[in-house]
Amino acid sequence: MLYLLANYRSAFGPLRLFEYVTFRSGCAMITAMLVVIILGPWTIRKLKQFCVPKSARLEGLVDEKFVDHSKDKTPTMGGLLIVFAILVSTVFWGDLSNRMVLVFLLTLVPLTALGFYDDYIKVKYQRSVKDGVSGKVKLLVQAIVSFTAIYIIYKMPDTMTTKFLIPFFKDPITLKPEGELIHFCLPSQLMANPLFTFADKWAPVAIGLIFLVNIVLVTFFSNAVNLTDGKDGLAAGCTLFCVLSFAAVAYMHGHVVFAKYLSIPYIPELGEISVFASAMGGACIGFLWYNCKPASVFMGDTGSLPLGGSVGMIAVLTAQQFLLFVIGFVFVMEGLSVMLQVASFKLTGKRIFLCAPIHHHFEQKGWSETQIVTRFWIIAGLCALIGLATLKLR
């Protein structure tokens, strides 16, 4: 909305600042942070009036001796505050004529609704984490939302939804049409000839498989952030490092000079996504004000599902799916630890970890909550720096 003030720069020169994505991204981050900090006390009071004690929140998942019952009355659904701040900040500072921004907002809302409904069931009826919305329903809704968003973006010109960039390589993995054939090509630095070739009639199948990979990625990270949300400040802090890194990645993809300098694809409208990502980062900073130990509020599925899904969508949009596994390594650890634990127990009857997600494993190894959160933040920060460094090392 404030982006439109740039139209009046001829009357007042300083208004030209509203043209710059960097200026609006910084303002979006500060705005989202202030919205959360200012509205935090009122929101927490209202949630406390609604939320009943959650003594069953970790029932059956964590050994009783590791459950901190001082948190039983801490309200959840603080994600409503995070999402509200992101929406307000993006509306104020984003270019709403940019279709990619609208797609992200449309992704954020249904995932928030899904998380809110899940939290509502658990809080209202005092159910444990495993007794909320069923896993199959969650996955189905997440897949539908992901597919819809990716399909809309796929229909836009100059997007990267059918390509994958690999860290350290200039060229993407892509499908290249040539006459009646389609070539599946790895980066030219890795393999000069196409990996395999098929008739163009199979192109929809190949594109469908790429869609499936992207949908799985978005869904995985939506749930991985949710699994990480188990300690005070853990999910919000790790998400902060991740989204600010991808804000920089999106900006560089959308800037013709930086894209050429770094040998990454230039995507004209993508720079605007850095405003949205910065708003996410600002909301996470503001939320940490109340979520640091001892937490006054938890984000719950209401916040973790849309945050994770949005991070995954940014990676898909920039074709940086592999980079997401570097920058979002903490979330990969958390998600894979659960998948491996479940698979191992079902196949062999044995557990790989003392408890999953993996932060509970370290808890049972004797790490304090502060140690877990601080060390995971350090890992998240280092991975963010490594991921950004790969943009130049190509």
N, C-alpha and C positions, 0 to 999 in steps of 0.2 A: 504494500500500500504506500509506504513512504518512498518506495522506489520511484513513484510517479513525480515526486518533487524535483527530480533531475530534469524534467521537462521545462522547469522555470529557471534553469541555471543562467540564461541570458539576462534575466532580471536581477538575480542575486548569485554571483559567481560561486560562493561556497557550496551551493546546492549541487554542484557537479559531483561532490563526494558520493551522492546517492547512486551514481552510475557504477561505482567501483564495488566489485564483489567482495574484495578484502575488507573494505570499510563496513559494508552491511553485514558481513559474516561476524566481524568483531562485535558490532552492535547487537546482532541476534544472540550471540553467546551471553553478553552482559544482560540483555533484556530477559532472556529465559532464566538466568541465574537469579536475578532480582525478583522476578515473578514468584519463583519457588520460595525464596527466602522470606519475602513479604507475606505471602499467603500461607506459608507453612504452619504457623501457630494456629490460625483459624481452621485450616484443613485437619490438622491433628486433633483438635478439640472435637470437631464434627465426627471424625472417624472413631474416636473413643466412645462417643455417644452411641454409635451404631454397632461397633465391633464388640462381640462378646469374647470372653476369655478363650484363648486358643490352646488349651492344654493338650489337644490331640494332634497338633500340627505336625509333629515328627513321629507319631506313633507307628511302630512297625518298620521305621526306616533307620533309626539311630538308637543304639543302646541307651536305656533310660538314664544311666549314670552320666551320659554326655549331653543330656538335654538340659538347657538352662531355663528353668521354670520362671525366672525373673522376667522373661520375655513373653510369657503367656498372655499378658494383657496389653502388649504393644500392638497398636492397630496396624492393619495391613491395608492394601489398596492405595498406598501412597503414590502408585503409578499414575493415578488420576491427576495428581498435581504435576507430575513430570510431563505427561502428554499435553495437559492444558497449557503449560508454559511453552512447549515446543510449537503448538498450534498458534498461540498468540504471537510469539516471536517471529515465526515464519510468515504469518499474515502481515505483520508490521514491516518486516525488512526484506521479504522475498519478492521476487517478480512473479506474481500469480498468473501472468500470461504465459509463463514457461510451463509447458505441459509435463515435464519431468517432475517439477515441484508438486503439481497437482496429483500426479500418480503416487508420489510418496505420502502425501497427506491422506489419500484414499486407502493406502496400505496401512497407515498408522491407525486409523479409526477402527476398522473391523477387528484387527488384532487386539486392540485395547478392549473392545467390547467382549471378545472371547475371554481374555484374561480377567476382566471384571466379573463376568458371569461365573467363571471358575472360582474366583476368590469369594464371591457372594455366597455360593453354595457352601463352601467350606466354613465360612464365618457364620452364616445364618444358622446352619444346622450342626456346627461344631464338628465337622468332619476332618479327617486327616488329609494330608497332601494327596494320598493315593485315591481318595474317595470323592474328588471333585469331578469335573467334566472328564469323561473317559478318554483314554489316550487315543483311541481310534477317531473319536469325534474331533479332538484337538487337531490331530494330524490332517484330517479331511478338510477342516476349515482353513488351516494354514496353507494347505496345498491349493485350495480354491483361490484364496487371496493372492498367493504367490503367482499362480498361473495367470490370473486376470491382469495383475500388474505387469508381468513380464510380456504378456501378449500385447498389451497396449503399447508398451515401449518398443516391442519388436516391429510394430506397424509404423513407428515414427522413422523419419529418414535419419541417416548418419548415426545409428546406434550400434552397440557392440554385443547385443544379446545372443548372437550365435558364434561368438569368438571367445577365446581364452588366452590371456597374456600369461607368460611364464616368467617369473623373476629371472633376471640376468640375460634374457633374450629380447631382441628388438621386435621381431615379428610374432604375431599371435598364432595360436592353433586356429585354423579356420577352414571353412568349406569354400572352395573356389570353383565356380561353374565355368565350363569351357565346352561350348557346343552342346552336345547331348550327354556330356559327361560331367560328373561332379568329383573334384579331387579333395580328399581330406588331407590337409597339409600341416605338418609340424613346422616350427620355426625354421627358416632357411639355414640359420646358423647350426641347427641341429641335424637337419636332413634335407638335402637338396631336392630330392624327388618326393612326390606325394606318397604318403604312407599307404593309402589304397584309393582306388577309383571305383565309382559305381555309376550306373545309369541315372540320368536326371530325374527319372520317374520315382526314384527312391529318395529324392531330396526331402520331401515332407517327413519321411520316416527319420532321416538323419536329424532334421531340425527338431522333430518331436523328442528325440533322445537327448539333444542338447537342452531343450526345455525341461525335460525330466531332471537332468543333472542340476540345472539352476534352481528348480523348485525344491529339490532335496536339500540343496545348499542353504537356501533361505529358511526352510523349515528346520533344518538342523541347528542353525545359529539362533533362531527364535527360541528353540527349546534349550539350547546350550546356555544362553544367558539366564534363562529361567532356573536351570540347575545350579548355576553359579551363585544365585541369590540365596545363599544359606548362612552367610555371616554378615555382621554389621559393616556396611560400606564396601563389601567385596564386589558385588555385581556393578554397582554404580561407579566405583573407581576404575575397574578394568574396562568398562564400557567407555568411560571418559577418554582413556588412552586410545582406544580403538576408533571412536568416531572422529576425534580431532585429527588423527592420522589420515583417515579417509576423507575428511574435509580438505586436507592439503592435496591428497591424490586427485579428488574431483576437480579442485581448482586448477591443478596443473594440466589435467586432461582438457579442460575448457579454455585454456589460455594458449593461443597459437604459438607464442614465442617459447614458453616453457615446454610445451608438447614437442616442438621441434628440437629444442636443446636436449631434452631427455630421451628423444626417440620413442615417444609413446604416441598412440593415436590421438589426434585432435578431434574432440567431440564438441561442436559449437555451443550447445545449450547446457553442457554438463557443469560448467563452473558455478551455475546457480545452486546446484545441489550442496555446495559447500556452505551456503547460508543455512540450509536445513540441518546439515550435519553439525554445524557450529551451535545451532539452537539446541540440538540434542546434548552436545557437550556442556553447554551452559546450564541446562536443566539438571544434568548429572552433578555438576559442581554444587548447585544450589541444594540438591537433594542430600548430598553428603553432609551438609550443615546439620541436618536432622537425623541422618542415617548412620553417622559415625558412632562408634561405641561409647556409651550405651545408646542404642538406636531409640529414637522417639517414634519412628514409623518405619514400616517395611514397604518396599515398592510392590511386592506380590506379583502374581502373574499379570496383573493390570499394567504394570510397567515393563516387566522383563520380556514378555512376548513381543510387544511392538518395538522395543529397543533392539532386540536381537534380529527380528525380521527386517527392520530398516537397515541395519548394518549389512545384512546379507544382500539386500536389494542394491545398496550402493556398490558392493563388490561386483554384482552381476552387471550393473549399468556401466561400470568402468572396465569390464572384462578382466578384473583383477581378482578372480576367484581364488587363484593359487596364493596371491598375496594375502588374502584374508586369513589363510591358514597360518601365515607367519605373524601378522599383526594381531590376530585374534587367537593366539596359541593357547592362552589360558582357557578360553571357551572350548577350544578343541579338546584340551585335556579333560575338562569337566564332562563334556558330552561323550567322548570316547570311553572314559572310565566307566560310565553307566552302561554303555552298550557292551563293552567287554565283560563287565561283571555279570550282566544278565545272560549273555551268551554262554559264558563259562559255567555259570550255575545250572543252566538248563541242559547243557551238553555233558558236563562232567560231575555236576553236583558239588563242585568246589568253587570258592571265591578267589579272585585274583587279588583284590584289595580288602583291607579290613572292613571298609565301608565305602560306598559310592553315593554321590559324587566324590571326587578325589580329595576335596578339602576336608571331608569327614574322615578320610583315611589318615590324613596327617594329624587331625584332631585326636584320633585314637592312638596315634604314635607318640602323643605327648605335646604337640605344638599347642600353644595358647591361641585364642581367637585373634589377638593382636598380631602374633607372629604369622599366622596364616594369611591374614589380610595384607599385612605389610609386604611379606615375601611375594605374594601373588601380584601385588601392585608393581613391585620391582621387576618381576618377570614380564608383566604386561608392558611396562615402560621400555624395557630393553628390546622386546619384540617389535614394538612400534618403531623404535629407532632403526633396527635392522631392516624392517620392511620398507621404510622410507629410503634407506640407503640403497636398496636394490633398484630403485628407479633410475639412479645414475649409473650403476654398475651393470651395463647392458652390452 
